[in-house]
């Protein structure tokens, strides 16, 4: 083995091992637990401090969800009142922070949308 390749092997091998320990590629590491939702959007509320949007979804599989800037939006691209949506949301919760006087306060929490399609 040439000297250049040995140096690269000594640098990249520990780096790859550390990355695999931090970010496992197993079934649990590759996907987040998520739950499906779908229905008509009843109301949306923009969170001006956290830069996300609370979305109230009606039946048949409704609830309150958080549309984050990283949410992948399919089809018409707009999650607004009156549209029908279908998607997946994370099992954890995101915070909605709103401006109140001279600081931000917590308005509410909801599961973050991972992906959503609209019609």
LUMLUM-762597 format. One line per 10 residues: their letters; for each residue z, y negated, x negated of N, C-alpha, C. Coordinates in steps of 0.05 Angstrom, whole numbers. Atoms other than C-alpha are relative to their C-alpha. Layout:
a) Z/Y/X/Z/Y/X/Z/Y/X; ...
//
This chain:
xxxxxxxxxx) 0/24/-17/0/0/0/0/-25/-18; 1/24/16/-18/-68/-27/24/-18/4; -24/17/-1/35/-120/-41/0/-18/25; 2/18/-23/10/-167/14/8/14/26; -6/-15/-24/16/-113/67/30/7/1; -28/-6/0/86/-94/44/17/-24/9; -14/24/-8/109/-166/52/-2/-4/30; 4/3/-29/79/-170/122/16/21/15; -16/-21/-13/112/-103/140/30/-7/0; -28/8/2/180/-129/116/6/-23/19
xxxxxxxxxx) -5/23/-18/172/-192/158/-3/8/29; 6/-5/-28/142/-165/222/16/23/12; -16/-23/-11/181/-99/230/26/-9/11; -25/9/-12/249/-133/239/-5/-19/24; 7/18/-22/217/-186/283/-6/16/26; 7/-17/-23/187/-133/329/24/14/12; -24/-14/-10/252/-94/333/18/-19/15; -17/20/-14/291/-157/352/-12/-7/27; 13/7/-25/240/-176/405/2/23/21; -2/-23/-18/242/-106/435/29/3/10
xxxxxxxxxx) -28/-2/-9/318/-108/438/6/-23/20; -5/23/-19/318/-177/472/-16/3/26; 18/-2/-23/260/-162/519/-10/28/3; 8/-28/-2/258/-88/537/-25/3/17; 25/-5/-15/192/-59/564/3/21/21; -4/-21/-20/224/-8/610/-5/-10/28; 5/7/-28/218/-8/686/18/-23/8; -18/22/-8/279/-54/694/-8/-25/-15; 6/24/15/258/-102/639/-27/-12/7; 27/10/-5/185/-107/660/-2/-14/27
xxxxxxxxxx) 3/12/-26/198/-127/732/28/-9/10; -24/10/-12/250/-169/768/3/13/27; -4/-10/-27/281/-142/831/-9/-22/20; 10/20/-19/247/-177/890/0/11/28; 1/-8/-28/245/-176/965/-23/-14/14; 23/12/-14/187/-188/1011/9/-19/22; -5/18/-22/184/-244/1062/-27/-7/12; 24/9/-13/134/-270/1112/5/-11/28; -3/13/-26/127/-314/1173/-11/-28/-1; 10/28/-1/111/-385/1194/20/-19/-13
xxxxxxxxxx) -18/20/13/139/-443/1153/9/-19/22; -12/17/-20/187/-480/1198/5/-28/-10; -8/26/11/209/-535/1151/0/2/-30; -2/1/29/204/-555/1078/17/-25/-8; -16/22/10/252/-600/1038/-3/-1/-30; 4/4/28/235/-628/970/26/-8/-14; -25/6/16/292/-627/919/-8/-17/-23; 11/20/19/279/-690/878/14/0/-27; -13/-2/27/328/-675/821/-8/26/-14; 7/-25/12/311/-602/809/-30/6/1
xxxxxxxxxx) 29/-2/-1/237/-611/825/-10/27/12; 9/-23/-15/231/-552/872/2/-6/30; 1/5/-29/224/-544/948/13/23/15; -11/-20/-18/267/-508/999/-20/5/22; 19/-7/-21/223/-471/1048/14/18/20; -12/-15/-22/250/-447/1115/-22/16/14; 21/-18/-11/208/-387/1138/11/14/25; -8/-13/-25/211/-361/1210/-7/30/0; 4/-28/-3/202/-291/1237/-30/7/-4; -16/-24/-4/181/-236/1230/19/7/-24
xxxxxxxxxx) -18/-7/23/213/-231/1159/7/-27/-14; -5/27/10/241/-301/1149/25/-3/-17; -23/7/16/296/-336/1112/-5/-27/-13; 2/25/15/307/-395/1066/-7/8/-29; 10/-7/27/269/-392/999/-5/-25/-15; 4/22/17/259/-437/940/-28/3/-14; 26/0/14/188/-454/917/4/-16/-26; -3/11/27/193/-467/842/-26/-10/-11; 26/8/12/141/-501/798/-15/23/-11; 13/-24/11/126/-432/768/-10/19/21
xxxxxxxxxx) 8/-18/-21/114/-399/836/-30/2/2; 29/-4/-2/45/-369/839/-8/-2/30; 9/4/-27/11/-394/903/-29/8/3; 27/-10/-5/-50/-357/930/-12/-13/25; 16/8/-24/-103/-374/982/-2/-30/1; 4/28/-4/-99/-445/1008/16/-18/-18; -14/14/20/-49/-466/956/22/-20/9; -19/19/-10/-3/-506/1001/21/14/17; -22/-11/-17/65/-484/1028/11/-23/15; -8/23/-17/74/-534/1084/7/9/28
xxxxxxxxxx) -9/-6/-27/102/-536/1154/-24/9/17; 20/-10/-19/63/-495/1205/-18/22/-12; 16/-21/12/28/-449/1155/14/27/0; -11/-27/2/37/-374/1153/1/8/-29; -3/-8/27/63/-346/1088/8/29/-2; -7/-27/6/72/-278/1057/4/2/-30; -5/0/28/104/-265/990/24/17/-8; -22/-14/11/158/-238/945/19/-21/-12; -20/19/11/223/-273/925/20/16/-18; -20/-12/18/273/-258/869/26/5/15
xxxxxxxxxx) -25/-6/-13/340/-228/888/22/-21/-7; -20/21/7/379/-284/852/-4/-25/16; 3/24/-15/385/-355/875/-5/-24/-19; 6/25/14/359/-423/852/14/-23/14; -15/23/-12/394/-490/863/-20/-22/8; 14/24/-9/366/-548/902/18/-24/-5; -16/24/7/392/-613/871/-15/-24/11; 12/25/-11/380/-680/906/15/-24/-11; -11/25/11/391/-751/882/19/-12/21; -20/11/-17/454/-781/911/14/-23/-14
xxxxxxxxxx) -12/22/13/473/-851/889/-10/-2/-29; 8/1/28/473/-848/813/1/27/-14; 0/-27/12/475/-773/802/-13/20/19; 12/-21/-17/448/-707/829/22/17/11; -20/-18/-13/487/-664/878/-15/25/11; 11/-25/-10/477/-593/902/-5/-2/31; 7/0/-28/441/-590/969/2/29/12; -1/-28/-9/436/-514/974/-12/19/-21; 11/-20/17/415/-449/941/-17/19/16; 18/-19/-14/361/-398/959/-14/17/-21
xxxxxxxxx) 15/-17/19/323/-340/927/-27/-14/-7; 25/13/10/264/-365/885/-24/17/7; 25/-14/-6/194/-347/908/-14/7/-27; 16/-8/23/156/-307/855/-29/-5/5; 28/3/-7/90/-307/891/-1/-4/31; 3/5/-28/66/-331/959/-29/-5/7; 27/5/-10/1/-330/998/2/-15/26; -1/16/-24/-15/-379/1053/-25/3/16; 24/0/-17/-63/-383/1111/1/-24/19
//
